[in-house]
Amino acid sequence: MHIATEAPGGYLCIILFLLLFCNGTTCSGVDGDSFVEQWPKECRCYSTPPSNHTVDCSGRSIRSIPLGIPRNTTVLDLRNIGLSEIPPYTLSHLENLNTLYLGGNDITAFNENSFAGLKALGYLNLFPIHPGMNIDYNAFPPTLFRELTSLKTLHIGGMGSGKHVQQDYIDRTIAPLHKLEELFLSYLPHGNVSFGPGYSNLSSLKTLVFKMHSSAVTQLQKNAFLWLKNCSIEKLAFIGYDINRAEPDMLSIFPRLKELYLECSSFLSSQNEEDFICGLENNTSIETIRTKNVFLSSSSQWRISGTAFKCLENTSLKALELIHNTIEEFDLYNLYYFPNLEYLDLSNNLIVSFPLNGKEMSGNFFGYFMHFSALVGNLKYMRIDNNLRNKDTAYKQCDLTPSFWKGHPSFKLKKYVPSLLNVKDVPSPIFRFSLPINIEFLSISWWPILDNKLSVSCVFKGNLYFYPNNLRFFRMEGIGIRYIHYVFYGLDTLEHLDVSHNILNCLPRDFFNGHFPSLRSLNLGDNKLGPLISEGGILPVKLPSLEFLDLSLNEIRTIPKNFFEHLVSLQRLVLHGNYLNTVSFSMVNFVSVEYIDLSNNKLQSFSSEEMENIEKLNSSLSIHLNMTNNRLDCTLCDGEEFLQWLIFANMTVTFSNDSDCPMNGSKTGLRNTLNELREKCGIGYQIKSPNQWLSLGISLSSILGVTCGLVAAYIYRWNIKYRLYLLRRRLRRQGFIATPPGHVYISYDDGDDQWVVNELLRHLEEENELDVIIDQRDFIGGASLAEAIVEAVDNSRKTVLVLSENSVLNSWCEFEFEMSLARGYNSVIPVMFQTVPFDAMTKSLRKFIKARGYVKWSGSQTGQRMFWRRLMDDILDVNNQLVHGGEGDDTEML
């Protein structure tokens, strides 16, 4: 397609086209469709990979099904748009439709062809139906779902539904749904209403949920569910019902049931509730029983006796969740009936006692667990949280919510340090403590199980040795612990320990001295450990794997300098809400720290030593220091050093909103405040801290080092050039000279070539049979002259430097001399062919001549014989030294 853009309106056409194409009110065809279909502006259309195409018209006052819904739509949402009907075949063209929402409309009856053609539909949600809609064949014709051959999930019901319910619960309408796996209904069959024989066709049904949104007293009868007996129901839930009573063996209708949920419901008495659950006594498949927000309508006291669950002793129950109920007592003997139990949750009740077979247990906190260990050997996860009487137990979330155990609590064990400790190595006295061998998660919080009068003093009583176990998470939060009298041994896999919100004021001196090798998180917040820490009553925390430490709200006034010195893995340190007025502890080993919370203390300023300690933190990390709600005043002249330190420190500092310091701790804000303070107090810029002096020293040293380096590079520039040329030569595969390595390379000016060729070269090659390299004969044409010279110098034992008035002015001769000198000081033989004035030579050549001398050419026969003899001696290294001129008129020394 070509779009003309030459016309003045061409660009406008393009813009309008793009706006139309990209507008959210259109749906574009994909998967081979090349058309763009216009969609009513009230709807939204979007696609998500790989091939999900959603049309969402929910909440819009459309009042009818819009025309032109794209054929490839997979999700259609028509909730709350004022529909009064679904006309026949209106949706039949949506061959790929998988999900359809129709709840919240004014439909009181469906046409038998309302869902015709939707053979790919897998999810149909009609909740909530109109309050005036009956559940009968007038509203749901028997052939309504005949073409929904792929339907797996169906929701029917809503507020007030069930005003009139067909006696067989519209079983002829439901019967064709052979692939249905999940069925959600609002009306719970009772009285003369029961599931008809058509429900026996639901061979794939696995989940059945009854969810009521208005109170209705119900009596459950077994006969009402008989036609479900052959279904494969594994999950059954009752949500929002006042179940007056139920026939005792009603649940025996579901022999394959694995999960039973009772939520936001009530029973007439605890006996009625127990009788209902005991309908599973012969069910060998049941794995999970969950009651949530269940209460007794006839009594405010709910006590679960030691025989309440005896009827389930032949089951394979793995999860028991009795949460957010009004249970006041739970007899531990019930756990004896569940040898396979892995998950136990008794949270958010009113439990204050755990008798054993009707008898109150004597002893303390640890006594309870000794009994637990004997009863639940396979237990992995246990919670008994929030059972205080004054806690708000009115938790109402009436929906099928996921279990706390869904997916199992995850643990990311970074370091497990296997213990080599043997019980024989534990100091006496030793007290053995047994935990369930498989326990990993143990949480006991906000439960008044401990009597504060059990211990009256801080006395060390011995060492507590935990039997080999797999405990990784241990919470004892808000249970009134005052003292811990024992040092713990054996908890080698423990990663998370929470003893917060107690009144803990006593610990053994070496409680944290290496006894928890895998501990990553330690929460001691909201206790009374301040005096013990300040007075050195606890040895430094020696937990090398610890990443999180909370010591907030502990009335700490000071912390010993080396208290945290072993916490090399620490990332977050919380000291919020104490009485600290100085930062006295060392941070030099905080190599991994990212966040330090010093908020709500009494810090007024930092001393130079404190600032220096904090600066020693790992500079490669971005550290956040929380200083909110302290007494720091950045407007005082004494705070100038502190502000200057904050600017140079590698961290972000947070102050209070009403603080005189910049509340976001930004460098710009701090600099502005510092400049204003200096101007106010008349302070000139001074580098006061030792680290700033160090920075200045490093800067000056760097400048000096660079300067010295440049000077050295200039002095040795010829040596550097020579080495670089050699490196380039080694990287090449082909040389620049045509002869093999020789004895001598001759450096000369072209004006002296007659003497060099006829005298010097002839004598060396023909009379003395030396291998000589000269440029005009041996250099390859077109080669780099500089690289050829370096190669010739490197391939020769000596360089004969022919000196004349022309050569000392020739830059290439100077280059050859310097390269030869860089190769070796003794490799250069100066030959004075013509007398050269001293001041005509380069500084380097003058220095060399003064130190080494030269061999002078002579016009006399005697002088020439002496010249050739001494030149050959120099070339052949006779006596390994250069023979200087100095005899008669034939040689000279400058």
KENU-385801 format. One record per residue (C-alpha): residue in one letter; z, y, x. Coordinates in pm, whole numbers, padded with zeros to 5 digits, always signed. Each point is the difference from the previous one (the first is absolute). Layout:
// residues N
AZYX/...
// end
This chain:
// residues 894
M+00000+00000+00000/H-00094+00346+00136/I+00191+00313-00099/A-00184+00324+00061/T+00219+00252+00174/E-00254+00267+00083/A+00048+00178-00330/P+00287+00248-00025/G+00178-00226-00249/G-00046-00314+00210/Y+00342+00008+00160/L+00161+00063-00336/C-00171-00312-00135/I+00138-00207+00287/I+00353+00131-00056/L-00017-00070-00373/F-00129-00351+00069/L+00284-00075+00245/L+00262+00140-00236/L-00132-00216-00279/F-00011-00308+00221/C+00349+00048+00149/N+00175+00116-00317/G+00300-00214-00094/T-00127-00032-00356/T-00291-00222+00097/C-00025-00362+00103/S-00273-00100+00239/G-00159-00339-00015/V+00058-00225+00298/D-00075-00358+00094/G-00372+00055-00046/D+00010+00246-00289/S-00183+00317+00096/F+00082+00211-00305/V+00264+00267-00056/E+00163-00018-00341/Q+00153+00304-00163/W+00359-00046-00112/P+00213+00214-00237/K+00192+00261+00193/E+00334-00121-00138/C-00023-00323+00202/R+00037-00077+00367/C-00212-00240+00195/Y+00062-00138+00348/S-00072-00305+00210/T+00208-00193+00249/P-00129-00265+00237/P-00130-00257-00013/S-00143+00031-00353/N+00264+00145-00233/H-00134+00274-00226/T+00255+00171-00225/V-00057+00217-00306/D+00326+00170-00101/C+00006+00188-00331/S+00374-00042-00068/G+00194+00284-00157/R-00312+00187-00120/S-00066+00081-00367/I-00335-00176-00021/R+00074-00196-00323/S-00297-00229+00055/I-00142-00216+00274/P-00234+00220+00205/L-00362-00096+00034/G-00163-00075+00332/I+00279-00188+00175/P-00165-00139+00318/R-00092-00365-00025/N+00165-00082+00332/T+00343+00131-00110/T+00278-00243+00096/V+00307+00194-00125/L+00004+00196-00327/D+00308+00197-00110/L-00008+00122-00362/R+00375+00044-00057/N+00127+00284-00219/I-00336+00151-00092/G+00040-00015-00382/L-00221-00302-00068/S+00019-00133-00355/E-00237-00292+00052/I-00206-00198+00249/P-00340-00026-00171/P-00184-00333+00034/Y-00190-00056+00325/T+00087+00348+00131/L+00115-00147+00333/S-00233-00300+00015/H-00226+00156+00266/L+00287+00010+00253/E-00079-00338+00150/N+00214+00062+00313/L+00307+00139-00178/N+00312-00167+00139/T+00286+00222-00122/L+00037+00178-00336/Y+00288+00224-00121/L+00014+00088-00373/G+00367+00077-00071/G+00139+00312-00167/N-00283+00050-00249/D-00017+00009-00381/I-00169-00337-00043/T+00154-00204-00282/A-00256-00280-00001/F-00272-00137+00228/N-00347-00110-00103/E-00078-00361+00085/N-00273+00127+00236/S+00202+00276+00166/F+00009-00196+00327/A-00334-00176-00031/G-00189-00046+00326/L+00299+00058+00232/K-00027-00338+00169/A+00121+00134+00337/L+00315+00164-00143/G+00308-00130+00180/Y+00268+00252-00106/L+00049+00144-00351/N+00291+00233-00075/L+00049+00102-00364/F+00353+00130+00055/P+00125+00193-00184/I-00178-00075-00326/H+00026+00240-00292/P+00344-00014-00173/G-00169-00081-00331/M-00205-00286+00141/N+00098-00348-00112/I-00035-00312+00208/D-00212-00197-00244/Y-00357-00113-00049/N-00099+00323-00173/A+00081+00195+00314/F-00093-00277+00246/P-00286-00202-00152/P-00011-00370+00102/T-00327+00051+00192/L+00109+00323+00173/F+00042-00157+00347/R-00267-00271-00027/E-00217+00146+00281/L+00286+00088+00238/T-00049-00321+00193/S+00128+00148+00329/L+00311+00175-00135/K+00309-00067+00213/T+00247+00271-00112/L+00066+00125-00355/H+00252+00264-00120/I+00066+00031-00376/G+00278+00200-00162/G+00186+00328+00003/M+00253+00216-00182/G+00068-00136-00346/S-00255-00279+00034/G+00083-00299-00210/K+00042+00172-00337/H-00208-00288-00128/V-00067-00298+00227/Q-00225-00289-00092/Q+00208-00312-00045/D-00192-00187+00272/Y+00000+00308+00227/I-00382+00040-00026/D-00048-00329+00185/R-00364-00033-00115/T-00076+00334+00167/I+00174-00104+00323/A-00132-00359+00010/P-00338+00071+00175/L+00174+00149+00308/H-00001-00318+00207/K+00022+00189+00333/L+00285+00229-00105/E+00274+00003+00266/E+00226+00289-00108/L+00099+00090-00357/F+00218+00303-00083/L+00129+00024-00359/S+00240+00238-00171/Y+00103-00211-00297/L+00237-00288+00073/P-00059-00284-00251/H+00297-00071-00224/G+00067-00070-00364/N-00314-00144-00161/V-00231+00120+00280/S-00092-00248+00273/F-00280-00063+00244/G-00279-00190-00176/P-00194-00299+00135/G-00269+00223+00149/Y+00238+00089+00284/S-00018-00357+00125/N-00353+00085+00120/L+00140+00243+00258/S-00003-00261+00273/S-00011+00264+00278/L+00290+00212-00130/K+00261+00051+00274/T+00181+00324-00096/L+00143+00084-00343/V+00183+00331-00044/F+00167+00129-00316/K+00063+00373+00025/M+00148+00188-00296/H+00035+00378-00022/S+00227+00016-00302/S+00326-00176-00068/A-00025-00310-00216/V+00264-00270-00044/T-00162-00333+00072/Q+00097-00362-00034/L-00215-00228+00212/Q-00101-00339-00134/K-00151-00280+00203/N-00258-00084-00268/A-00159+00345+00030/F-00126-00089+00350/L-00096-00367-00046/W-00377+00057+00036/L+00060+00151+00346/K+00144-00324+00133/N-00325-00115+00158/C-00074+00336+00160/S+00056+00044+00374/I+00245+00289-00042/E+00183+00069+00327/K+00135+00349-00067/L+00184+00100-00320/A+00154+00342-00066/F+00195+00157-00289/I+00026+00380+00029/G+00177+00231-00244/Y+00133-00243-00264/D+00332-00039-00179/I+00016-00377+00005/N+00277-00077-00244/R-00005-00365+00092/A-00249-00261+00114/E-00032-00367-00070/P+00170-00169+00300/D-00297-00201+00126/M-00268+00252-00089/L-00121+00035+00361/S-00068-00372+00025/I-00337+00084-00160/F-00108+00129+00344/P+00030-00300+00238/R-00209+00168+00274/L+00194+00327-00003/K+00076+00140+00347/E+00123+00353-00079/L+00217+00126-00287/Y+00062+00374-00050/L+00240+00162-00248/E-00009+00381+00017/C+00144+00279-00215/S+00120-00253-00254/S+00326-00104-00160/F+00173-00314-00125/L+00270-00035-00257/S+00234-00159+00256/S+00003-00138+00352/Q-00005-00349-00149/N-00326+00078-00182/E-00153+00124+00324/E+00117-00309+00190/D-00129-00233-00272/F-00338+00171+00015/I-00029-00044+00378/C+00125-00358-00019/G-00317-00087-00186/L-00139-00045+00353/E+00241-00281+00088/N-00273-00264+00023/N-00255+00231+00158/T-00065-00104+00359/S-00251+00282+00060/I+00222+00304-00061/E+00045+00210+00315/T+00101+00349-00116/I+00240+00126-00268/R+00037+00374-00035/T+00210+00200-00246/K-00018+00377+00021/N+00163+00253-00233/V+00128-00279-00220/F+00322+00062-00195/L+00213-00164-00267/S-00005+00165-00340/S+00331-00148-00117/S+00219+00059+00304/S+00024+00235+00294/Q+00129-00275+00231/W-00244-00243+00153/R+00149-00269+00216/I-00205-00282+00144/S+00224-00303+00024/G-00017-00272+00263/T-00193-00232-00232/A-00244+00253-00146/F-00296-00130+00201/K+00105-00364+00033/C-00283-00083-00236/L-00246+00101+00275/E+00134-00227+00273/N-00310-00222-00018/T-00241+00291+00046/S-00153+00133+00322/L+00109+00360-00051/K-00077+00222+00301/A+00064+00352-00129/L+00282+00120-00226/E-00003+00372-00082/L+00268+00134-00236/I-00044+00374+00047/H+00080+00318-00198/N+00200-00197-00255/T+00360+00039-00117/I+00135-00310+00176/E+00363+00045+00103/E+00072-00340+00151/F-00212-00264+00170/D+00150-00336+00088/L-00122-00110+00342/Y+00008-00363-00105/N-00334+00057-00176/L-00165+00009+00342/Y+00096-00362+00046/Y-00265-00092-00257/F-00280+00168+00197/P-00034-00177+00335/N-00355+00139+00042/L+00093+00363-00072/E-00162+00245+00245/Y+00034+00338-00177/L+00316+00124-00172/D+00034+00350-00145/L+00308+00108-00197/S-00050+00375+00043/N+00071+00284-00242/N+00250-00181-00217/L+00372+00056-00053/I+00115-00298+00205/V+00345+00041+00150/S+00095-00363+00061/F-00154-00327+00108/P+00227-00284-00109/L-00069-00354+00113/N-00003-00249-00287/G+00220+00231-00203/K+00250+00078+00276/E+00025+00333+00177/M-00055-00039+00373/S+00271+00124+00229/G-00077+00159+00331/N-00230+00279+00104/F-00363+00087+00042/F-00068-00280+00247/G+00156-00257-00229/Y-00269+00062-00258/F-00272-00081+00248/M+00162-00321+00113/H-00038-00119-00358/F-00355+00133-00024/S-00097-00192+00313/A+00128-00325-00142/L-00191+00046-00326/V-00340+00141+00098/G-00135-00160+00315/N-00363+00105-00061/L+00070+00361-00098/K-00225+00250+00183/Y+00046+00331-00183/M+00306+00123-00189/R+00088+00334-00158/I+00322+00101-00174/D-00051+00377-00018/N+00133+00276-00226/N+00271-00175-00199/L+00249+00289-00018/R+00137+00068-00346/N-00060+00371+00027/K-00364-00049+00090/D-00259+00083-00265/T-00127-00336-00123/A-00226+00141-00271/Y-00315-00101+00183/K-00286-00020-00247/Q-00342-00079+00133/C-00132-00235-00262/D-00299-00146+00170/L-00089-00310+00194/T+00088+00148+00339/P-00053-00184+00328/S+00295-00188+00139/F+00183+00137+00302/W-00095-00324+00171/K-00371+00026-00081/G-00176-00059+00328/H+00342-00059+00157/P+00168+00287+00192/S-00199+00043+00318/F+00153+00010+00344/K-00183+00106+00314/L+00197-00157+00277/K-00105+00179+00318/K+00240-00156+00240/Y+00198-00313-00048/V+00234-00063+00286/P+00113-00362-00019/S+00366-00031+00073/L+00124-00226+00272/L+00349+00043-00137/N+00197-00312-00069/V+00307+00001-00217/K+00192-00105+00310/D-00093+00334+00157/V+00150+00206-00283/P+00338+00144+00101/S+00303-00122-00190/P+00115+00021-00270/I-00313-00126-00177/F-00054-00011-00375/R-00303-00191-00123/F-00195+00148-00288/S-00266-00195-00187/L-00307+00155-00162/P-00274-00187-00185/I-00218-00134+00278/N-00321+00155-00142/I+00139+00338-00111/E-00215+00294+00118/F+00081+00285-00239/L+00356+00071-00114/S+00085+00319-00187/I+00340+00077-00152/S+00029+00366-00094/W+00203+00216-00237/W+00218-00285-00108/P+00381+00033+00005/I+00069-00335+00161/L+00229+00122+00275/D+00356+00106-00056/N+00084+00293+00224/K+00353-00135+00027/L-00109-00323+00167/S+00032+00162+00342/V+00244+00270+00088/S-00072+00057+00369/C-00278-00007+00257/V+00081-00322+00183/F-00239-00226+00187/K+00037-00350-00142/G-00256-00199+00193/N-00365-00098+00017/L-00207-00108-00298/Y-00262-00260+00088/F-00279-00038-00255/Y-00147-00344-00021/P-00364-00014+00118/N-00192+00188-00269/N-00317+00200-00071/L+00161+00316-00142/R-00224+00302+00058/F+00115+00257-00257/F+00368+00059-00078/R+00122+00282-00226/M+00367+00068-00083/E-00037+00345-00152/G+00266+00171-00209/I+00238-00295-00029/G+00314+00171+00131/I+00019-00137+00355/R+00274+00172+00200/Y+00030-00224+00303/I-00205-00259+00183/H+00248-00202+00202/Y-00243-00240+00163/V-00278+00004+00258/F-00308-00173-00142/Y-00178-00273+00194/G-00303-00209-00092/L-00205+00256-00201/D-00286-00013+00248/T-00285+00047-00251/L+00162+00290-00188/E-00235+00301-00015/H+00154+00225-00268/L+00371+00068-00043/D+00125+00246-00263/V+00374+00072-00029/S-00042+00351-00142/H+00199+00175-00275/N+00325-00176+00075/I+00324+00140+00140/L-00037-00184+00329/N+00226+00146+00269/C+00072-00296+00225/L-00226-00222+00210/P+00070-00222+00302/R-00059+00193+00320/D-00301-00208+00108/F-00143-00065-00349/F-00345+00136+00096/N+00009-00108+00361/G-00301-00234+00003/H+00096-00228-00290/F-00312+00075-00210/P-00297-00054+00236/S-00272+00036-00270/L+00154+00285-00202/R-00256+00272-00081/S+00173+00201-00274/L+00370+00088-00018/N+00137+00214-00284/L+00363+00109+00038/G-00033+00318-00205/D+00276+00138-00223/N+00300-00164+00165/K+00303+00119+00198/L-00098-00099+00354/G+00022+00352+00146/P+00345-00024+00163/L-00079-00345+00140/I-00323+00125+00162/S+00140+00332+00122/E+00301-00163+00166/G-00203-00273+00172/G+00129-00275-00227/I-00346-00161-00004/L-00192-00098+00310/P-00352+00145+00040/V-00246-00149-00247/K-00187-00270+00190/L-00286-00098-00230/P-00326+00000+00200/S-00222-00076-00304/L+00151+00265-00230/E-00255+00244-00149/F+00204+00170-00276/L+00364+00110+00015/D+00180+00189-00279/L+00345+00145+00078/S-00012+00275-00262/L+00308+00116-00192/N+00251-00162+00235/E+00217+00304+00085/I-00116-00015+00363/R+00114+00297+00209/T-00127-00109+00340/I-00195-00293+00144/P+00064-00139+00351/K-00274+00081+00248/N-00113-00360+00059/F+00043-00124-00358/F-00376-00044-00058/E-00111-00079+00355/H-00121-00355-00078/L-00216+00090-00303/V-00335-00008+00179/S-00193-00097-00317/L+00158+00258-00232/Q-00248+00199-00210/R+00219+00169-00264/L+00357+00123+00043/V+00182+00146-00302/L+00322+00198+00063/H-00017+00204-00319/G+00314+00141-00162/N+00251-00033+00283/Y+00218+00258+00178/L-00195+00024+00326/N+00020+00338+00173/T-00157-00117+00327/V-00265-00250+00102/S+00205-00181+00260/F-00176-00336+00006/S-00274-00085+00248/M-00356-00057-00120/V-00160-00095+00330/N-00074-00356-00117/F-00156+00106-00331/V-00347-00096+00122/S-00126-00085-00351/V+00184+00250-00220/E-00204+00189-00262/Y+00259+00153-00234/I+00355+00128+00052/D+00192+00128-00303/L+00282+00240+00089/S-00001+00179-00335/N+00317+00109-00180/N+00217+00012+00311/K+00178+00294+00163/L-00238+00068+00286/Q-00013+00366+00102/S-00197-00020+00323/F-00094-00231+00284/S+00138+00028+00350/S-00237-00009+00298/E+00111-00356+00073/E-00068-00107-00359/M-00346+00153+00002/E-00074-00167+00331/N+00108-00339-00144/I-00232+00037-00298/E-00289+00107+00224/K+00031-00333+00181/L-00135-00176-00308/N-00340-00162+00040/S-00244+00292+00011/S-00288-00218-00120/L+00158-00034-00345/S-00006+00250-00286/I+00369+00037-00082/H+00139+00152-00319/L+00347+00155+00023/N+00162+00078-00337/M+00245+00290+00038/T+00031+00108-00365/N+00333+00130-00133/N+00163+00071+00335/R+00151+00327+00120/L-00279+00089+00241/D-00078+00372+00001/C-00322+00089+00180/T+00060+00375-00039/L+00291+00013+00246/C-00069+00100+00359/D+00172-00317+00121/G-00268-00204-00174/E-00282+00123+00225/E+00027-00297+00234/F+00003-00243-00293/L-00315+00153-00150/Q-00175-00007+00335/W+00092-00366+00037/L-00138-00083-00345/I-00335+00153+00093/F-00038-00208+00316/A+00152-00322-00140/N-00243-00268-00124/M+00137-00027-00353/T-00012+00137-00352/V+00325+00156-00119/T+00083+00049-00368/F+00248+00266-00113/S+00136+00086-00344/N-00195+00222-00237/D+00273+00264+00018/S+00037-00026+00378/D-00060+00296+00232/C-00210-00239+00211/P-00363-00072-00095/M+00046-00265-00267/N-00307-00204+00092/G+00076+00002+00371/S-00359+00095+00087/K-00071+00125+00352/T-00156+00321-00133/G+00300+00080-00217/L+00238-00073+00285/R-00193+00224+00240/N+00002+00286-00248/T+00374-00038-00052/L+00056-00017+00376/N-00201+00318+00063/E+00191+00185-00271/L+00332-00120+00145/R-00093+00108+00355/E-00104+00341-00125/K+00319+00034-00200/C+00227-00112+00283/G-00197+00159+00285/I-00057-00332+00172/G-00286-00031+00246/Y-00183-00324+00042/Q+00194-00224+00231/I-00038-00365+00076/K+00353-00122-00020/S+00002-00369-00058/P-00026-00245+00292/N-00306-00155-00156/Q-00175+00336-00006/W+00075+00048+00372/L-00138-00348+00051/S-00313+00092-00197/L-00047+00313+00213/G+00046-00201+00319/I-00253-00257-00114/S-00249+00275-00089/L+00036+00172+00339/S-00024-00333+00179/S-00315-00081-00193/I-00159+00333+00094/L+00099-00048+00364/G-00131-00355-00003/V-00335+00107-00146/T-00029+00280+00257/C+00077-00234+00289/G-00247-00248-00140/L-00276+00260-00012/V+00075+00112+00357/A-00001-00360+00123/A-00324-00065-00187/Y-00160+00299+00176/I+00123-00105+00344/Y-00120-00356-00043/R-00304+00084-00206/W-00241-00162+00247/N+00205-00319+00008/I+00003-00006-00379/K-00375+00052-00016/Y-00055-00277+00252/R+00210-00247-00199/L-00176+00092-00323/Y-00340-00055+00159/L+00116-00337+00128/L+00119-00094-00348/R-00335+00094-00148/R-00172-00201+00269/R+00200-00311-00086/L-00092+00040-00365/R-00370+00008+00093/R-00203-00312+00057/Q-00260+00164+00230/G+00052+00211+00313/F-00168+00321+00116/I-00089-00099+00359/A-00262-00251+00110/T+00172-00140+00311/P+00299-00228+00038/P+00334+00131+00135/G-00029+00129+00357/H+00190+00137+00297/V-00081+00370-00030/Y-00094+00256-00260/I-00150+00319+00145/S+00073+00333-00169/Y-00234+00281+00105/D-00198+00300-00117/D-00374-00034-00058/G-00063+00263+00272/D+00137-00242+00259/D-00198-00304-00113/Q-00228-00006+00310/W+00293-00052+00236/V+00174-00235-00241/V-00305-00226-00045/N-00146+00013+00351/E+00321-00004+00201/L+00308-00103-00196/L-00152-00257-00236/R-00226-00156+00267/H+00285-00036+00249/L+00242-00154-00251/E-00245-00243-00161/E-00237-00096+00283/E+00217+00021+00308/N+00337-00096-00147/E-00125-00210-00297/L+00228+00166-00255/D-00062+00009-00375/V-00043+00366-00095/I-00033+00165-00344/I-00179+00335-00039/D-00089+00168-00326/Q-00373+00066+00039/R-00074-00363+00075/D+00264-00208-00177/F+00083+00184-00324/I-00185-00122-00310/G-00221+00266-00152/G+00127+00157-00322/A+00355-00119+00060/S+00308+00219-00035/L+00036+00163+00343/A+00378+00033-00023/E+00047-00364-00097/A-00247-00112+00268/I+00197+00194+00265/V+00330-00155-00111/E-00157-00346+00002/A-00140+00057+00351/V+00336+00126+00129/D+00180-00294-00157/N-00253-00250+00143/S+00032+00137+00358/R+00273-00041+00258/K-00050+00350+00134/T-00161+00327-00103/V-00168+00197+00279/L+00022+00366-00098/V-00277+00197+00176/L+00126+00358+00038/S-00241+00290+00029/E-00034+00354-00126/N-00195-00135-00298/S+00231-00291-00085/V+00319+00209-00030/L-00177+00207-00264/N-00132-00305-00190/S+00216-00092-00303/W-00124-00360+00005/C+00111-00035+00361/E+00341+00130-00106/F+00002-00254-00284/E-00086-00283+00244/F+00277+00112+00236/E+00262+00017-00278/M-00100-00338-00144/S+00017-00156+00346/L+00336+00163+00060/A+00123-00138-00335/R-00112-00349+00106/G+00204+00016+00319/Y+00112+00259+00252/N-00123-00208+00296/S-00340-00074-00149/V-00153+00344+00078/I-00165+00068+00340/P-00101+00368+00042/V-00306+00045+00227/M-00059+00357+00118/F-00380+00017+00015/Q+00002+00380+00019/T+00288+00226+00090/V+00157+00118-00325/P+00232+00303-00015/F+00350-00094-00104/D+00013+00249-00285/A-00327-00136-00145/M+00165-00333-00084/T+00184-00076-00323/K+00378-00001+00013/S+00012-00375-00039/L-00251-00056+00281/R+00179+00241+00235/K+00327-00182-00061/F-00162-00337+00069/I-00175+00119+00320/K+00326+00147+00131/A+00178-00327-00060/R-00269-00251+00101/G-00254+00180+00220/Y-00373-00081+00015/V-00274-00153+00221/K-00248+00259+00130/W-00370-00056+00061/S-00116+00106+00345/G-00341+00086+00142/S+00073-00156+00343/Q-00059-00364+00079/T+00358-00049+00118/G+00139+00167-00310/Q-00219-00211-00230/R+00114-00325+00168/M+00360+00109-00054/F-00084+00100-00364/W-00151-00340-00088/R+00280-00194+00164/R+00275+00189-00181/L-00188+00001-00331/M-00036-00380+00017/D+00367-00038+00089/D+00093+00207-00306/I-00233-00196-00226/L+00126-00336+00128/D+00366+00113-00005/V+00070-00058+00369/N+00379+00029+00042/N-00003+00064-00377/Q-00008+00375+00048/L-00249+00281+00009/V-00093+00102+00355/H+00013+00375+00017/G-00215+00214+00225/G+00167+00152+00299/E-00171-00104+00322/G-00200+00266+00183/D-00257+00193-00194/D-00108-00293-00213/T+00272+00012-00268/E+00209+00272-00152/M+00321+00035-00194/L+00050+00284-00243/
// end
